[in-house]
Amino acid sequence: MRVAIALSGGMDSLRAAWLLKEAGHDVVALHMRLFSPWPSAESGGAQESDADRESRLQVLASRLGIPLFMVDCREPFERNVIHPFLEAYRHGLTPNPCVLCNPAVKFGFLLDKALETGAERLATGHYVRITEPEGPTGRYALRCGADAHKDQSYFLYGLSQRQLARALFPLGEHTKESTRAWARAHGFDGLIPEESQEICFIPSGDYRRFFEDHAPKAACGAEGPVRDTSGAVIGRHKGLFRYTVGQRRGIDIPSSAPYYVLALDPETNTLWVGRSHELFEAEALVGNLNWVSIDPPAEPIHARVRLRHQHRPAPAQVIPLADGTVRVRFETPQRAVTPGQAAVFYQGDLVLGGGQLLKKTMEPTRHAHRS
């Protein structure tokens, strides 16, 4: 069949395209143009022009023997990723832009463009798997990738059944190390830039500078009080957007033991801090839910819950609430449960669904709670 591959220019999407061709599909490459010019951390802050980037991608597509088309995704990316990213920080949250991008832009806007070209599916280089509908639910199921160290299912829990039905993940049964070996064996390694772990639109990794440069000046906020868990003011912060739950550096409060960020309260412009043991939470509230592989549960279920991409999923009870949120009750308290991040629910390798961690309300206590 005709398959469009979202070609980023990295080794994962290149190998995915290669595997699709080997399987006999008619493959066309689509590259998402998200910025103009493209930011680049590898060149000391210099930026890659659209022409230079397209030229480099054309060389790679030519090596693969597939046509390449540039798709202007700047407007939907700005609307669905960058603007919510800035708004989240303005409201004291710590967002994950990849979680926003995949359902809204890559498998939203780009998938629609792929279908317009006559493609039946959109493929990406994610290390995840899909299984076809079976059993009473008749739902496509999203599953972890075979490579546990590279599994990217956390970023894709927001996909709908329509999107899963049109998605292909050729690397789901492969490992990252085998992809590196493939790139070396086929002479691609010298044509591919070093992979970055940073946000694609902030290659420097300095999200605070990005926020200052792109958010309205008023959103950057003013200095405000830093309070400990007793409610005592023990210092001043430099603007809430500079902090996230679990952060230690940058609080700048002299003490015999380090302080960590516990919570941010934009309504009172207060930064709450405490000791390391106070970072542990036995429960969390999760909203903006998407049940990807199962129908929304009516009763509590047992699952493993991942709170960050690199977090080891923790056993918990997931309890549906009347307002459409769920309460996650961990078997063992978890450290730095960060509002704005995604909580994703698993049973075995099956991704049940997920949602956004909601803010908690801090109240002064006479004695620090120990977990």
C-alpha angles and dihedrals in degrees: 000000000000110000129184116212120206096229112199096169094249125118095256097060091040093056091044089056090048092052091049091053091047088054089057101253125146099244129198123180123226120190119199111227101208102161139022111238101017114241115237128193093181094068099054096268095315118136129234114231121232090246094052093047093047090048091053092047092048089056090053094046090048090053088053092046095235133120118252128212126186113224118201104228097158098111098048090042091053092046100042103031117017098040094048088044091057093042091052093055090046089058096048097261131128107224131200107219095194090060088055096043101052100061097031104038114011098037092023116044097013094045090054090051090049091053089050089060090057096259117146095202141024115222129196137181095251118136097232137105137226127205123201122252115282138155127025097318096056091206131144107246126221113214137183119267119260089246102075091192093055101032109142100184090116090072095050105050089106095067119117127226090256090054094047090050089058098040130099125190107188093178095056094105095038134083129235090239091057089051091053089050090049092051091051093046093052097042096249098118093083092051097051123081120232112278115251126212090203128099108280094236093044103047091163089062091228101126091166091062090046090053092049091049098046110026121082109271092244090056092063087072132207134271115286145172126299111211132189122219092274088062094248117143106238102167149334129273126215099230126320095246088071093067140065134184112280094023116142106172121074098030090105100197114141111232142146089244127032123263122223130200110259102173145345122224112192092180091067095021088236129152112206118206137178145154126299095263090055091065092075119101128191094196140026136189118227126194140168087057129192118189100202107173102022138038114263106280119241094197133044115282133195116238144148111254125209114202099183134014092258094038117114105238110255125216111249147150113251109208121193114224130206093249093061096260127106132228114223112208110192123213087219123025113258128222125242101359096194122207112229095031121107124260110204124194123218139183107191106314092333118109105218095183141276148211146190124299108241127221120264125216115243118217126183115255130194092225128031113249113240122205 
